[in-house]
């Protein structure tokens, strides 16, 4: 489990929707699934946006896990 956050990004989200704190800080789960390589999973930003009623302008910080996973995979 890789846990990371940015108070400058997360604090405004928690001020707007306090219940989102249950899903912050962001997390990536990296595990061995018995196949070559590793399996990387994280919460879908669209799910979190729907769950907490976030607007498009609030979504940028929620894309961090996908950005990190893509960088690790070399995409």
Backbone as JSON, one array per atom type, in Angstrom:
{
  "sequence": "XXXXXXXXXXXXXXXXXXXXXXXXXXXXXXXXXXXXXXXXXXXXXXXXXXXXXXXXXXXXXXXXXXXXXXXXXXX",
  "N": [[0.86, -1.16, 0.0], [0.67, 2.11, -0.94], [0.68, 5.23, 0.33], [-0.27, 8.55, -0.07], [-0.41, 12.12, -0.08], [-1.52, 15.54, -0.42], [-1.66, 18.32, 1.34], [-2.42, 20.87, 0.39], [-4.02, 20.28, -1.75], [-5.89, 18.41, -0.79], [-7.13, 19.57, 1.48], [-8.95, 21.71, 0.63], [-10.85, 20.07, -0.66], [-11.81, 18.54, 1.49], [-12.89, 20.56, 3.03], [-14.97, 21.42, 1.41], [-16.46, 19.06, 1.09], [-16.74, 17.34, 3.72], [-17.02, 14.57, 4.26], [-15.42, 13.27, 2.4], [-13.01, 12.86, 3.53], [-12.73, 10.28, 4.45], [-11.73, 8.9, 2.31], [-9.31, 10.02, 1.84], [-5.89, 10.35, 2.85], [-4.86, 9.76, -0.59], [-4.49, 6.48, -2.07], [-2.5, 3.86, -3.41], [-2.62, 0.52, -4.36], [-0.38, -2.04, -4.6], [0.23, -5.19, -5.81], [1.11, -8.68, -5.97], [-0.19, -10.74, -8.37], [0.23, -13.3, -9.12], [0.89, -13.46, -11.75], [3.25, -12.45, -14.34], [4.88, -9.42, -13.49], [3.25, -6.73, -11.67], [0.14, -5.96, -10.02], [-1.63, -3.01, -10.03], [-3.82, -0.98, -8.27], [-6.42, 1.48, -7.66], [-8.7, 3.97, -6.34], [-11.28, 4.93, -8.52], [-11.4, 8.11, -9.95], [-13.8, 9.13, -11.06], [-15.75, 7.69, -9.72], [-15.37, 8.6, -7.08], [-15.96, 11.31, -7.48], [-18.67, 11.17, -8.17], [-19.68, 9.93, -5.87], [-19.26, 11.86, -3.88], [-20.32, 14.15, -4.95], [-18.74, 15.97, -6.44], [-17.48, 18.71, -8.39], [-16.23, 19.29, -11.75], [-14.05, 21.04, -11.53], [-12.93, 20.29, -9.15], [-11.74, 17.85, -9.41], [-9.06, 17.4, -10.21], [-6.97, 16.81, -8.17], [-7.66, 14.19, -7.6], [-6.82, 12.62, -9.64], [-4.23, 11.91, -9.27], [-3.29, 9.24, -8.43], [-3.56, 7.7, -10.83], [-1.83, 9.07, -12.5], [0.62, 8.67, -11.21], [0.8, 5.84, -11.33], [0.91, 5.48, -14.11], [3.36, 6.71, -14.66], [5.12, 5.0, -13.32], [4.75, 2.68, -14.76], [5.83, 3.47, -17.1], [4.43, 4.8, -19.08]],
  "CA": [[0.0, 0.0, 0.0], [1.39, 3.38, -1.02], [-0.22, 6.29, 0.79], [0.3, 9.86, -0.34], [-1.38, 13.2, -0.08], [-1.05, 16.9, -0.56], [-2.6, 19.14, 2.11], [-2.93, 21.99, -0.41], [-5.06, 19.75, -2.64], [-6.91, 17.69, -0.03], [-7.86, 20.42, 2.44], [-10.14, 22.31, 0.02], [-11.86, 19.03, -0.89], [-12.42, 18.19, 2.78], [-13.7, 21.7, 3.46], [-16.18, 21.42, 0.59], [-17.19, 17.81, 1.35], [-16.01, 16.72, 4.83], [-17.07, 13.11, 4.23], [-14.38, 12.73, 1.52], [-11.84, 12.56, 4.36], [-12.61, 8.83, 4.59], [-10.98, 8.41, 1.16], [-8.04, 10.75, 1.76], [-5.09, 10.58, 1.66], [-5.01, 8.82, -1.7], [-3.74, 5.25, -1.9], [-2.28, 2.91, -4.5], [-2.32, -0.82, -3.86], [0.46, -2.79, -5.52], [0.28, -6.56, -5.31], [1.46, -9.77, -6.87], [-1.38, -11.52, -8.67], [0.67, -14.59, -9.62], [1.28, -13.31, -13.14], [4.42, -11.57, -14.44], [4.62, -8.02, -13.15], [2.45, -6.44, -10.47], [-1.17, -5.38, -10.25], [-1.75, -1.73, -9.34], [-5.21, -0.53, -8.25], [-6.74, 2.69, -6.9], [-10.08, 4.43, -6.49], [-11.59, 5.65, -9.75], [-11.82, 9.48, -9.65], [-15.21, 9.33, -11.42], [-16.54, 7.14, -8.62], [-15.27, 9.54, -5.96], [-16.69, 12.52, -7.85], [-20.1, 10.87, -8.05], [-19.98, 9.62, -4.46], [-19.23, 13.07, -3.06], [-20.92, 15.28, -5.65], [-17.7, 16.94, -6.77], [-17.5, 19.32, -9.71], [-15.04, 19.09, -12.59], [-12.94, 21.85, -11.03], [-12.4, 19.68, -7.93], [-11.27, 16.5, -9.71], [-7.62, 17.3, -10.52], [-6.17, 16.07, -7.2], [-8.05, 12.78, -7.55], [-6.17, 11.91, -10.75], [-2.83, 11.65, -8.9], [-2.9, 7.83, -8.49], [-3.4, 7.26, -12.22], [-0.61, 9.72, -13.0], [1.76, 7.96, -10.61], [0.84, 4.48, -11.89], [1.37, 5.58, -15.5], [4.8, 7.02, -14.62], [5.82, 3.78, -12.89], [4.66, 1.72, -15.87], [6.56, 4.02, -18.23], [3.52, 5.27, -20.13]],
  "C": [[0.91, 1.23, 0.0], [0.39, 4.47, -0.7], [0.46, 7.63, 0.55], [-0.8, 10.9, -0.34], [-0.69, 14.54, -0.22], [-2.04, 17.79, 0.19], [-3.19, 20.31, 1.31], [-4.03, 21.54, -1.36], [-6.21, 19.14, -1.84], [-7.74, 18.56, 0.9], [-9.07, 21.1, 1.81], [-11.25, 21.29, -0.26], [-12.58, 18.67, 0.41], [-13.25, 19.34, 3.34], [-15.02, 21.75, 2.7], [-17.07, 20.22, 0.89], [-16.46, 17.04, 2.46], [-15.98, 15.19, 4.79], [-16.01, 12.49, 3.31], [-13.12, 12.37, 2.31], [-11.65, 11.06, 4.56], [-11.79, 8.22, 3.46], [-9.66, 9.15, 0.94], [-7.19, 10.41, 2.97], [-5.31, 9.48, 0.62], [-4.11, 7.62, -1.46], [-3.63, 4.5, -3.23], [-2.01, 1.56, -3.85], [-1.54, -1.55, -4.95], [0.58, -4.2, -4.96], [0.68, -7.53, -6.41], [0.2, -10.59, -7.11], [-1.03, -12.89, -9.26], [1.06, -14.58, -11.08], [2.56, -12.48, -13.2], [4.03, -10.12, -14.18], [3.8, -7.9, -11.88], [1.12, -5.84, -10.89], [-1.27, -4.12, -9.4], [-3.21, -1.29, -9.43], [-5.36, 0.71, -7.38], [-8.19, 3.03, -7.13], [-10.23, 5.22, -7.79], [-12.06, 7.07, -9.39], [-13.29, 9.75, -9.99], [-16.13, 8.81, -10.33], [-16.54, 8.1, -7.43], [-16.04, 10.83, -6.25], [-18.19, 12.31, -7.71], [-20.49, 10.67, -6.59], [-20.11, 10.89, -3.61], [-19.79, 14.3, -3.75], [-19.93, 16.37, -6.0], [-17.88, 17.47, -8.18], [-16.21, 19.05, -10.45], [-13.82, 19.84, -12.06], [-12.29, 21.27, -9.78], [-11.72, 18.34, -8.19], [-9.76, 16.36, -9.88], [-6.82, 16.53, -9.47], [-6.48, 14.57, -7.17], [-7.46, 11.96, -8.68], [-4.72, 11.54, -10.42], [-2.47, 10.17, -8.95], [-2.68, 7.33, -9.91], [-2.13, 7.84, -12.82], [0.63, 9.01, -12.49], [1.9, 6.56, -11.2], [1.35, 4.51, -13.32], [2.87, 5.86, -15.56], [5.62, 5.79, -14.26], [5.84, 2.76, -14.02], [5.38, 2.21, -17.11], [5.68, 4.46, -19.39], [3.67, 6.75, -20.35]]
}
